[in-house]
């Protein structure tokens, strides 16, 4: 049976989420990528709360440039906000997307910003 794009990503996402779990000490860095925007949030799965979030729609600096540049700005912003919240290490959740392009750009910028994963 051929899966469409949405079902294929959902299947990959379930497989990833079985292994990736965030706590208050080591939160999960979850990435959501739409056609025009990209969002990232640090999640504590034990309490079910979002600790810090950033997105290209919210950040004025992310409005300029192409989508890969937007993703790197969001990565820097999430790292900066995490540092203020006292978080240095995270678990990366690519959310079923390939680690390529915008997702990779966001992850690299977050690492440059001081997050370890």
C-alpha positions in Angstrom: 0.0 0.0 0.0 1.4 3.4 -1.0 1.2 6.0 1.8 0.5 9.6 1.0 2.9 12.2 2.3 0.9 13.0 5.5 0.5 9.4 6.6 4.1 8.6 5.8 5.2 11.5 8.1 2.8 10.4 10.8 4.3 6.9 10.8 7.8 8.2 11.0 6.8 10.6 13.8 5.3 7.8 15.9 8.5 5.8 15.4 10.6 8.8 16.6 8.4 9.7 19.5 8.7 6.2 21.0 12.3 6.9 21.6 12.4 10.7 22.2 11.1 12.0 25.6 11.6 15.4 27.3 11.9 16.2 30.9 12.2 19.5 32.8 16.0 19.0 33.0 16.4 17.7 29.4 13.4 19.0 27.4 12.4 18.0 23.9 13.2 20.4 21.1 10.2 19.9 18.7 10.3 21.3 15.2 7.2 22.0 13.1 7.6 23.1 9.5 4.7 24.4 7.4 5.0 25.5 3.8 5.8 29.1 4.7 6.8 29.1 8.4 8.9 27.1 10.9 8.3 26.8 14.6 10.3 25.3 17.5 9.4 24.7 21.1 11.0 23.1 24.2 8.6 20.7 25.8 8.5 19.0 29.2 6.7 15.8 28.5 6.4 14.9 32.1 4.1 17.9 32.9 2.9 18.3 29.3 4.0 22.0 29.2 5.8 24.1 26.7 8.8 25.8 28.4 10.0 28.0 25.5 8.8 28.6 22.0 9.9 30.5 18.9 8.6 30.8 15.4 9.3 32.6 12.1 5.9 34.2 12.2 6.4 35.7 15.7 10.0 36.8 15.2 10.4 40.0 13.2 14.1 39.1 12.4 12.9 35.9 10.7 10.7 37.7 8.1 13.7 38.6 5.9 15.4 36.2 3.6 14.6 32.8 2.3 13.1 29.9 4.4 16.5 28.4 5.3 17.6 31.7 6.7 14.3 32.0 8.6 15.0 28.6 10.2 18.4 29.6 11.3 17.0 32.8 12.9 14.4 30.7 14.7 17.2 28.3 15.9 19.2 31.2 17.3 16.1 32.6 19.0 15.1 29.3 20.6 18.7 28.8 21.9 18.7 32.3 23.3 15.4 31.9 25.1 16.5 28.5 26.4 19.7 30.0 27.9 17.5 32.6 29.7 15.4 29.8 31.1 18.5 28.0 32.3 18.4 25.1 29.7 21.6 24.0 28.1 20.9 20.5 26.8 17.9 19.2 24.9 16.7 16.2 23.0 16.0 16.9 19.3 12.7 15.9 17.8 12.6 16.4 14.1 8.9 15.5 14.1 9.0 13.1 11.1 10.7 15.6 8.8 14.0 14.7 7.1 17.1 16.1 8.8 17.8 18.3 5.8 17.3 21.8 4.6 15.3 24.0 7.1 15.2 21.4 9.9 19.0 21.0 9.7 19.5 24.8 9.5 17.4 25.3 12.7 19.3 22.5 14.5 22.7 23.9 13.5 21.8 27.4 14.6 20.5 26.2 17.9 23.8 24.4 18.5 25.7 27.6 17.6 23.5 29.4 20.1 24.7 27.1 22.9 22.2 24.2 23.0 23.7 20.7 23.3 22.0 17.7 21.6 
